[in-house]
Amino acid sequence: MSSSFLNVQGLRKTFGGHLVVLDDINFEMQAGERVVVIGPSGSGKSTLLRCVMGLEKIDSGRIELEGTPYIEANANRRKDNFVDIAVRNKVGMVFQHYTLFPHLTVLGNLILAPMRARGEARASATDRAMQLLRRLGLEAKAGAFPGMLSGGQKQRVAIARALLLDPKIMLFDEVTSALDPELVTEVEGVMLELAEQKMSMMIVTHDMWFAKRIATRVIFSANGRIVEDCPPAKMFSSPSEPRTADFLKKVLHVETIS
Amino acid sequence: MNISAALGFLWEYRQALLIGLGNTLYFTALGLLVGLVIGFVVSVVRTAGHPLLKLVATGYVEVFRGTPMLIQLFWFFFCLPALLGVELGNVFSTILTLSLYMGAISSESFRAALKAIGTEQRDACIALGLPGRVSVPYVILPQTVMRAVPTLLSNCVTLFKESALVSTVGMADLMYQGQMIADSTARPIEILTATALIYFIIAFATTRIVTFYEQGYLARMRL
């Protein structure tokens, strides 16, 4: 048992056994932390989030939330990990491509899981959903289908859908990468609001300015390993690893950001 | 040829033709209903089933898509009863053939639609903690059906037209009635043309509905 909030131990993930995507990842996270994962494409950032969500079969290692292991590589069963679904359901995730259900209205998207998977009454789920939509300024869109919304609106609905399940931790996988630049701020605004409410988050992003603004901690990963793990102030001003400095120089076109 | 005389002649036989049309629609509807259920189940098995089941399902689809429906019908009407030693009757053989044929062609439509849904929707279901008993009926099935509807409707049109073959095992469908009237009155031109027209009008209307649905509903949904 560990006292940390999220604990990833010895996580290894390969595709087909030879292509190593994550190689012995170990890290712990405390409640209320906002960990931003940065790194070059193909460094395994998104895969790490997908493993924490339980979307990927892992080769070895285990992941615990609040001291309870909920994902564990299972040597006996070739196909699946051990997954404690009740614990995994405390993890929420938002994806790059929204993944809203196109045949359901905004409200329908929000209340499906509370009603059908958690047995909440329609009236109560609708009530909570409408409150949340109001908070996010999406009340007027409750009856709209996702196809009628802008990218920024879709992504805010996706965040609302995940939040309605009261997650202990939220995972954001490049949630602004598919958006037009002018729509990015409305989504980042929602995330900053969550930060104020001390939501625990893991965020994969290419937006270094946003990373610096929202993170309490930044992890730089490359080639499936964690290269550097430190507070944003240090990461963006004086990284200790040359690889980190090299990467930041490339993405920022300057030595450091202040 | 005198048009009004021809129409008058057809009018006399309207009852028989209507009975035939009713039977055609009845067989098509039954084949459709059973066939769509088979088609959906088979497509799910072929997409995500056990390897052995997958093999069986694929074999079934290939055999029924790759052989003429007339032979399938004869096989179920003549050969299967002989092998089993039980009389199946032409009604049962007809419905069995139409259902299995529809199952095979519609499973391909469902399979394409299932593929189009993609892994992202499945990821979303896991991330929302939706178990299969929720995700299949509320997420996967409706999207599959909506996407598959255009091709399924053209499958229906195919089944509707192909069902004319059941007249060969003595089912009193539209084709059978038309043929009987043509034979007994020796006026095949009027009656067969009229029969063809009836098939055409229904098939054409259905294809119009497909276009309407694609342009209206699907476009609005941006599926």
Chai-1 contact restraints between the chains, C-beta under 6 A:
chainA,res_idxA,chainB,res_idxB,connection_type,confidence,min_distance_angstrom,max_distance_angstrom,comment,restraint_id
A,M53,B,A127,contact,1.0,0.0,6.0,A-B,restraint_1
A,L55,B,D123,contact,1.0,0.0,6.0,A-B,restraint_2
A,L55,B,I126,contact,1.0,0.0,6.0,A-B,restraint_3
A,N89,B,G129,contact,1.0,0.0,6.0,A-B,restraint_4
A,M93,B,A127,contact,1.0,0.0,6.0,A-B,restraint_5
A,H97,B,E120,contact,1.0,0.0,6.0,A-B,restraint_6
A,T99,B,E120,contact,1.0,0.0,6.0,A-B,restraint_7
A,T99,B,A124,contact,1.0,0.0,6.0,A-B,restraint_8
A,F101,B,V139,contact,1.0,0.0,6.0,A-B,restraint_9
A,P102,B,M221,contact,1.0,0.0,6.0,A-B,restraint_10
A,P102,B,L223,contact,1.0,0.0,6.0,A-B,restraint_11
A,H103,B,P142,contact,1.0,0.0,6.0,A-B,restraint_12
A,H103,B,Q143,contact,1.0,0.0,6.0,A-B,restraint_13
A,H103,B,M146,contact,1.0,0.0,6.0,A-B,restraint_14
A,A113,B,L128,contact,1.0,0.0,6.0,A-B,restraint_15
A,A113,B,L130,contact,1.0,0.0,6.0,A-B,restraint_16
A,R116,B,V134,contact,1.0,0.0,6.0,A-B,restraint_17
A,A117,B,G129,contact,1.0,0.0,6.0,A-B,restraint_18
A,A117,B,L130,contact,1.0,0.0,6.0,A-B,restraint_19
A,A117,B,V134,contact,1.0,0.0,6.0,A-B,restraint_20
A,F145,B,M221,contact,1.0,0.0,6.0,A-B,restraint_21
A,G147,B,M221,contact,1.0,0.0,6.0,A-B,restraint_22
A,G147,B,R222,contact,1.0,0.0,6.0,A-B,restraint_23
